[in-house]
Each structure stands twice: as structure tokens, then as C-alpha cells.
């Protein structure tokens, strides 16, 4: 009673402070600070502990589904403070069980229950008789306006068929799919107006009619843009290949939005909400489609570093402008300063050159490389075209001119080549630096034409591939494999420039061996390269925490002097363990590897490598 008066006093005089009211009640001796908490938190829950049992013909997955919906089970840790409260839960469960059963097609079910408060804990017993499952007899979709529905709005397209169990989930999914289809056929504002379900208990069948308010029928007008600062609107029009005057199609518009995002020029792209307030309900309304853009920064600089015991330390710098002339042209300069290599590369890429999904590429390359196999000073220039083919393929070709001076086993020669590199690559992976699914495959075929008497003609082919398979949830374990084959057709190895031969060993090849040392060696145990190559590698990428991973790996292969691999010669195998630290730009990797069939006085006991990105 006191608590009721307290609450009543609060309701009658809502402006009075709670502390003040408590003071008034205490001054009349209603309660003291010692028993005030007891009055505000009366707990009779121990008296109304309960146990639930379900009997009847319900079983299996249906019984589990009913149990998961039970409020009695969900609130078992918050016991009711009165018998009336417990009975309310029981009634709520009875109604909920009925909804679950009807959602699974049991429309003629029977649910009874009892509450036995003479037991401790209180016994709550349900008896459920499911009855037969009803079947879907007919399913119709009609427009509220009475107009003809599009032919695409048939039962097959919306994913429902008659004669199956009349589950509510299937009906809801069909309704949602119908609205999606309408959005692709000129009706983006369609919504459910009414739903009629007639259950025939005599035949145990159900007839369903969905009444949709289709809204105005829209035809798209011009493509318009908002928010552009440096990107050329004409380029976006060309990229969009927009066709005004066709029916509104949500799928086409969303694909165009994603195409704009894939250019890398924008932080966000969204379609401006349609204004259909003036649309005629019984006619066709032409509406412009407006995209709103948020451009990202187009210029960036970067710095990277790598280190391995066989190749030494290296640093990489780059500067990039991804929108040089307003149409997504990429101009990039890369500078590498390392112990064995110094290189400056200038590259230019123009996307959607002459046609969509086709790129123009040009680059110049100045390089000095000094390894145990050779010392090279070279300059080259390349122009070519790449074209997307289908969803995952990219094919390309071009022309390259190269001048070089190469010192090989105390012999220095100058070479001049024209080459026509041709390539085809397939990539279905989900990430550039850290893929977890999909595979990659590539073929490069390059005929070289000597432009001087000392420059021979030859043909070089490389085939490589890698696969990635996620074994555990959340990509906690990814198995990755790779392989590579290289072939050189032409003169003997000694006549082909040392820089064009195949080499293996090192951080990007067979870990555990020094750079380029797998394969033929001269009398000083320096690598001389070969005309064919085979490599294989496998990794198990284990994600220990969100940021840390471990990668055991094994790799093997060899280089051969012959034009085709001579498998009678043993592979050189290396194995090791890697540590990965995952960042927003990709994993930083530290690998330690050992040669499994170490060659005396040639191979070190171990090698380690530090770089960014997975090994492959």
C-alpha cells in the first residue's frame, strides 16, 4: 500500500522530487531508510521457479523451433514475481507456439497447457498436437489498381510453387522477390497493400493472394551528377553507357553505382532519392537519375621497405596521381633503392581507352641490378593495351624496346631488343594482398627480336597459378598453393642474355635459399640461370588473433639448362615458418626458412625475409 501511495503521489504531483516525497513519507513513519530498499525491490521469485515440459506428437526440428521461441525458456533467469505473472508467460508462449506451428503449415494444430503451483518448482506442461501440414493450393499476385502485372512477375521468378507446404517464410520471401522484380521493371515504389490467405480445413490447403500497390510506372530520363570536383562528367557519361527512355531498372542502376565505385576515384556514390510526387498514377512518368559523388584524394605518396638475408635491405618510394587529366588517368613514379637493385619506373595508365574495359599503358624503366649472376644496366620503354574479358579475365599485348649492358662471368656485352609481350590472366580472388578464396592463373608469351648482331632471337613463356581455400569460419585457416613453369626456346643458355634466363631461390621464389642460387652454378658457385624452370609452394595461413597470424610453408623447384624441365634432377626444397601482422593495407610478413636438402658450402643454414603482403 505504501508503495502504491508513493507511486500515486508521484503521478498526482509529478513535479515533486522523489527525495522530497521519501522525506515526507519517512516523517510520517511510513518506512525508514533501513527498510526503504526492501519496499522498492520485493523479490518473491524463489517462490515461482518453474519447469516446462512439452508433450504430444511434436518432435525433431519443429520441437526445437518451438523451444527456441519460448519466452519461458528465454526468461528463465528472470523469474516471475507472482503466479499471475507466470501464467501470463504461459499464455504468451501458447500464442507464440501457435504462430510457429502455423508458420510451418500446421494450421489445424491444438495447444493446451496447465500450471501446477502445488509443485516446487511450479510445473508448466504443454500438450501440442500439430495436426496435418497444409499445402499451398494457389498463389496469385495482383495490382491494387487492377492493371496487368508484368510477365516477369510469375511464380517461378518469385521463387514459389504450388503443391508445397504452406510455410509463411516462403510466402514472405516471394513477396520480397516480387517487389525486387517490380523495381527492375519500372516500379521502384512498389509495396504490399494487402495479403489474403484463405485456409480450407476440409481440403487442408491454402490459397494466397498478394495485393501490391505498384506505385507510378517510371521511365528513366537523363543521367545527372552532383558533387563532382575534379572528375570529368563526360568521362562518367562515357563509362555509364546510359540509355534514357527505358523502364526504370534497379539492378542496372545499382550496377552502374558499383562501376563508379570500382574506378577508385570516389569515397562514396549514392543515387539521389527519386521525386515521384508529380507522377501520374495511371500513366508513365519520366524521371532523371542523379548520382551524388564524394571524391577521394587523387594524389598520394608512399614508402615501403623489405629485407632478406640473401638480397639485403631495400626501400621503395612512390608518387601517384590517379586522376591526372580528369578521366581517371593514373601517373605513377616508383623509385627502388636496394642493395642489389636501383630502379626508376614511370608509368601511365588511361582506363577505358577507346572503349570501356580497355586500358592504354605506357612506361619507361631505368635499372641497375647487381647480383651474383650478372650486373645489368638497362633502359626500356613499353606501350600496350589491356582489355577486360568477362568477369575475371584480362588479356593484353604491347611493344617494348630495351637497351642493356650486361656483365656476365667477366664478359660484358651490349644488347638491343624489340619484344612483343602477350599476356592473359585470370583472377577470381577476393583480395590483392591477402586473398582467402579463389584462384589466379596467368600466361605470358614474349617473342624477342635482336636488333644488333650480338642480340639473339628467342621466345620466352611463363605460366603461373595459385589457389586459396578458406577451411575454417572467419578465414582463420586458409590453405594456399602456387606453381610456376618457365620455358625458353631459342639459342643455348650461354647465348641468351643472362637477365633473360630463368632463376630460382629467394623471397619471391623458393625460400630457404639465397637469391637466384637454385639451379645451374659455375665453377665459383655463382648462378648462371637456365632455359626452363619449375616451382611449387604451399602455405597454411593460421589466424591466431585479429592481428597476428602464423604461416608454416614448404616450397621447391629447380632451374634447368635444357629447354624443357629435366625431372631426373632433384628439386631443391625449403620449408619454414612465417609470422604475419595484419594491417589495413595488408599483412606485414616475417619468414624464416631452411633448405631441406642443403648443398655443402653453397647454401646457408637458414634465411629470413621481411616484406609487405603475402608471399603469393
N, C-alpha and C positions, 0 to 999 in steps of 0.2 A: 504493500500500500504506500509505503513511504516513497519507494522508487517511482511508483505511478504518479504520486503527488509532485515529486521532483520534476518528472518529465512534463507533467501537466502545467506546472508553474512556468517551466521554460517555454512551453508552447503559448501560454496565455500572455506572458510578458517576454517576448523574445529578446528585448534589448537588455535584460538584466544579465550581468556576468555570472558565469557558473560558480566562480569562487564566492561571490556575494550570496548567491542562493544557498550554497552549502553553509555559509556562515549563519544565515537566518535559520536554517533547519537545525543546526547544532545549538543555536541559542535557545531553541525550544526543547532541547533534549532529545531530538528525533534520533540522532546517532552521533557517535563520537568518531574522531579520526581513527581510532583503533578498529572499528567495525565498518567504516565507510567503504573500504575496498571490498569487503565481503559482499556488501549490498550491490556493488556495481559489477561484480563478477561471480554471481552464483553459478555453481557448476554441479549439475546433477548427472553429468554424462556417464559416470561409473554405473549408475542405475540402469542405463539404457544402452549398454553394449548389446550387439546383436550378431546373429549368424544367419546367413542366407543360404537357402537350398533351392534348387530348381529341378523339377521332375517333369515327366511327360514324355512325348515322343521326339523332343528336340535334341539334337546331338551334332557332333562334328563341328565344322566351321560355323554353322548357324548358331550353335550354342556359344561358341567363342565370341561371335559378333554381338549377341545379346549381352553376354557378360561384360564386354568392353563398353557397352552403352549404359551400364547400371550406375545410377547415382549412389546407390547404397554402397557399392564397391569403391567408387571414386572418393566418397566422403567418409570412409571407414575410420580414418584418423581424426575426423572431426565429428565426434558422436553427438547425437541429438540430446537436447536438454530436457525433453519431455516425451511422453508416449505419443502425444498428438503430433509432435514434430517427426517422430519416427514413422508414424502412419502416413504423413504427407509424403515422405520419401518413398514409401512403398507404393502409394498410388501413382506418384510421378514415374516410378520405374515401370509399373503396369502399363501406363500410357506410352512410355518410351519403347517398351518391348513390342507393343502393337505396331508402332511406326516402323521398327526394324523389320518385323515379320512382313508387313505389307510392302516394304521397300524391296524385299526378296521375292515377292509374288504370292505370299501366303495371306490372301485377303479373307479367308474363312477360318481364321485362327480363333482359338479360345484361350483366355488367360484368366486364371483365378488365383487368389492369394489368401493367406491367413497370417495373423500376427499373434503369437502365443507369449503374452507377457508373464505367464506363470513360470517360465523358464528363466534361468540366469546363465548365459546371456539370453536375451529375448530371441525367440525363434521366428524367423520370417521365411515362409515357404511359398513358392510359386509353383503352380502346375500349368504347363504350357502344352497345348495341343495345336500343332501347326496347321493341320488340315492340308488339302492339296495345293500344289503350286498352280497359279492361274497362268494362262498363256496369252500372249498378245495376238488378238484377232485381226484388228486393223489399226493402221497408224496413218493419219492424214495431217497435212499442213495446209492451211488456208490463210488468205489475207483478210484482215479486218475490213478492208474496203470492198472486198468481193472481187477484186481484179484477178486475172490469171497469174499464177505463180510461175517463176522461171522454170524451164525444163530441168535445169541442174538441181532443182530442189526436190529430188526424188529420194526414196527410202535408201537406195543403195549408196548414194553420195553422202547422206547424213548418217550413215552407219547403223541402220536399224533394219530389222526384218521381222515379218510376222511369223507366228508359229513358235516363237521362242518364249522363254519365261518372261513374264511381265515385270521386270525389275525396274525400279524407279531410276536407278543410276543410268541405265541405258536410255531411258526417255529424256532425262536431263541432258545427257551427252548429245543426243540427237537434236534437242532444241538449240544447244550452244553451237553445234555444227551448222544447223540451218541458218543461224544468224551470221556465222562466218561466211557461208556461201553467198548469202544476200549481199554482204559487204563487198564481195568480189563480183557482183552482178548489178551494181548501180544503186544499192540500197544500204548505205553506211549507217543510217539511223534506225535500222530495224530493231524491234524489241518484242518481247512476249506481251500480248494483250490479254490472252485468256488461255486456259488449259482445261479441257474437258476429258475426264476419264470415266467411262461407264463400265461397271463391273457386273457381269452376268453370272450370278451364283449357280444358276441351273446348268450352264454350259462350262463354267469355270474358265471364262475368257474375259478379256478386257479390250475395249475399243477406246483409242486415244485420238483426240483432235487438238492440234496446236493452232491457236489463232494468233497470228503475228501482225503487229502494227508495222507495216513495212516502211513508213515514212516516205519522204519525197524520192522520186527517181532522179538520180544525178548523172549528168554527163560532164566530163572534165573539160575545162577551158585551158587557158594558157598556164604555163609553168612560171611561177614568180619566186623571187628570192628576197630575203631580208637578212640583215646582219653582216653582209659581206664587206670586208675592208680592203684586203689585198688580192683576194682571189677573183679572177675574171669571170663574170657571169656568163659570158659567151662560151667559156670552156665548160661550165656546168650544164649549159643547154646542150652542147655537143655530146657530153658524156651521158646525159639523160635520155637522148633519142626520144624525146617526148612526142606523143601523138594526141593532140587535142581533138575533141569531138567524139571520143569513145566513152562507153559506160564507165562510171567510177569503179575501180578495182583496187581494193585494199591491199591485195597481195603484190600487185605491180608497184604501188606507191611505197610500200614498206621495203621492197627490194631496191628501189631507187634510193631510198634513205640510207640503206646499208651500203650501197655502192658509193655514195658520197662519203660515208664514214671511212670506207676502206682506202680512200685516197690518202689518208693520213694528214689531211690539211685542216681537219676540224676537231675540236673538243667534243662538240655535240651537234646533232642535226635532228630537228623535230619538225613535224608538219603542223602548221598553224590550224587551230580548230576551224572547221567549216562553219560558215554563216548561212544557214538554210532557213532563216526566219521568213524570207520572202518567197520561199519555194512554193510552187503550186502543188497542192496535194494530189491532183488528178492529172498532172502533166509532167513534163521533163524539165529539169532545172539545170542550167549550165553554170558551173562553179569553177573559178580559178583554183589551182592548187599552189599553195605557198609554203615553201620551206624556210625555216628560220635557222641560221647558222651561228655557231660560236667558233671563230677561227682559233687555232692554236698557234704558238710561236713557230715561225718557219725557219729560224736560224738557230744553230746550236754548235757548240764545240765540245770535244770530249778528249779524255786521256785514259789510256789503258796501259797495263803492264803485264809482263809474263816472265817466267824464269824456269829454266830446266838445267840440270847438271850437264847435259850434253850440248845444249845450244846457248847456254848463258842467259844473261838478262836482256830484256827488250822492252822498249816503250813505244806506244802508238798514240799519235795525236791525229785528230780530225777536225775539220771545219765543214759545215754543211748548210746549204740554203735549199729548202725543199719547195720553194715557190719562186724561183728566180725571175721569171717573166710573167707571173700571174696565172700560169696554167699548170701548176704542179711540177714544173721542171726542177730536177734535182742537180745541183752543182756541188761537188764534194772534193775536198783535198785531204789525202791521207799521207802522213809522214811517219815512217818507221825508223827508229834508231835503236839498233841492237848490236850485239857483239859480232854476229856473223852476217848481218844484213842491214843496209841503209837504203831506203826506198822512198821516193816521192811519186804519188799517183794522183792525177787529176782526172775526175770522171764526170760525165754529163749524161743525164737520162731525161728524155722527154716522153712522158706517158701518153698513150692514146694518139700516137703519131700516125697521121693519115686516116686511121680508123681506130675504133675503140678496141681495147685489149691488145694493142700493139705498141711497142716502145722502141724508140731510137736511142742507141747507146754509143758513146764515144769516150775514149780515154787515152791518156798518154802516161807512160811509165818510165821513170828513170831509176835504175837499180844498180847497186854494188853488193855482191854477195861473195863471201869468202869462207868456204868450208874445207874440210879435209879432202873432198872430192875435186874441187875446182875453185877458181876465182873468176867471177864474171863481172864485167862492166857492160851495161846494155841500156838501150833506149828503144822504146816501141810505141806504136800508135795503132789504135783499133777503132773501127766503125762497124756497127752492125744493128740488126733488128731482132727483137724478141717478140713472140706472139703467144698469147694465152690460147690454149686449145682445150675446150671443155672446161671442167671444173678444176682439174688438178694438173694438167699438162702444160708445160711451157717449152716451145721449140724456138730455136734461134740460129742465126748464122751471121757471118761478117767477113771482113777483110782486115788482116793485121800485117804491118810491116815492122821488121825488127833488125836492128844493127847491134852487134855484140862483139866484145873482145874477151876471149876465154883462155885462161891459163890452165892447162891440164897436164899433170905429170911433167912439169918443167918445159912444156911446149905451149907457146902462145900463138893463137890463130884468131883471125877476124872472120866474122860470118855476116851474111845478109840474107834474110829470108822474107818471102811473102807466104802467108798461110791463109787458109780459109777454114776457120773453126766452125764446126756444125755441132749443135747440141740438142738434146731432148731430155727433159727432166719431168719426173712425176713426183708430186709431194702431197700426201694426204694427212700429214702430221698436224697436231693441234698447237704447236709452239715452235718457234725458230731455235731458241737456245736451250729449251728444256722440254722436248716432246715426251709425251706419255702414251700416246696412241698413234696408229697409222704407220705408213712406211714411205720411204723415199727410194727413188731409182733414177739413175742418170746415165746417159751415154754421150761421150764426146768423141768426135772423129775429126782429125785435123790433118789435111794434106799440107806438107811443107815443100815449097819450091825454092831451090837455091838460086840466088841472084848473082853469085860470084863463083869462080871455079872451085874455090875451097868449100863451098856450101852445097852439100848433097841434097838430093830429093829423098823424102821418106814420108811415111804415113803413120800417125800415132793415134791409137784408140784406147780410151779408158772407159770402163764400166764399173759403176759402184752402186751400192744399195744399202739400206739399213731399215730395220723394223723395230717397233716399240709396242710392248704389250703390258698393260696395267693389270696386275694379278690381284691386288687387294684393293678394298674400297679407299677412296680419297687419295689414290695414287701413292699409297705407302710402300708399295713394292712394284717396280717397273723392270721388266726384263727387256734388254736391248741387244741387238746383234747387228753386225755390219760385215760387208765383204767388198773386195775390190779386185779387179783384173785389169792389167795393162798389157798392151801389145804394140810392138814397133815393127813395121815392115819397111825394109829398105836395105841400106848398106850394113856392114858389120858394125858392132858396137863402137869400135875404135874410130870409125869414120863419122859417126853421128856425134854432133857436139855434146860435150859432157852434160850441159844443162838440160838437154832434151831426153836423156836416158832416164830410166826408172831407178828410184832409190827407195829404201825402206828403213825403218828404225827411227825412234824419237817420239816426241809427244803427240804428233798428229798421225802416227803410223803404228809401229809396234813398240809399245812402252816397255822399258827394261833394257833397251839397247841404245847406244849413242846414235846421234843424228846421222842417218844415211849409211850406217855400218852393216846392215843386214844385206847380204848378197856378195857378189864378187869383190875381192880385195886384191891390191897389188902387192909387190914384194915388201912394201913398207906398211902393210896392213891398212892402207888408205882405200876407201871405197872408190870403185870405178864405174858403178852403175851397170845396167843391163837392158836387154830389149824386151823383157817380159817380167811381169810381177803378179803375185797373188798375195792377198792379205785377208785375214779374218779376225774378228773381235767379238767379244760378248761381255756384257755387264749386267749385274743385278743391283739396281738403284734402290736402296732402302732408306726411306724417310724416317729417321729416328724421332725427330721433333719437327715442329713447323719450320724451323730454320736450319736444322742440321741433318745431314744425310751421310750414309756410308755406302761405298761402291766397290765391292770386290769385282775384279775383272781378269780376263785372260785374253791374250792376243797372239797371233802367229802369222807367219808368212815367209816369203823368200823372193829374191830377185835372181833372174836367170840371164845368162849371156845369150841363150838361144832366143829365136823369135817367138817361140811358144814355151809355156812353162814345162820344165822337166821335173815331174813329180817324183822321180827317183832320188832327187836331192831332198834331204830332210828340211822341214820347216824350222825356223828359229822361233821358239815360244817364250813369251814373257807373261808374268802374272803379278798382281799386286792389289793394293787396297787404296781407295780414294776417300777423301773427306770433302763433303760439299757444304758450303754455306749459302743458303738461298736468299737472294735479294730481289728487289723489284725489277732489276734489269737482267736477271738471270743468275745462275749459280756460280759462285767462285769455287774453283776446284784445286785441290792439292792431291796429287797422286804419287805414290811410292811404288816402284815396280822393280822386279828382279828378273834376270834372264834365267829361264828354266834349264836350258841346255847351253850353259856358259862356255865360251871358247877361251881357252887359256891364253893369257897375255893379249887378248883383244877386248873382251867385254869386262866392264866394271861389275862389282858385286851388286850394285843397285843404282837406280836413277830416280830422281823426283822432279815433278813438274808443277808449276803454279800458273793458272790462267783463268779466264772467264768463259763460262759456257761449258756444257758437257763435252766430253771428248768427241762424240759424234751424235 
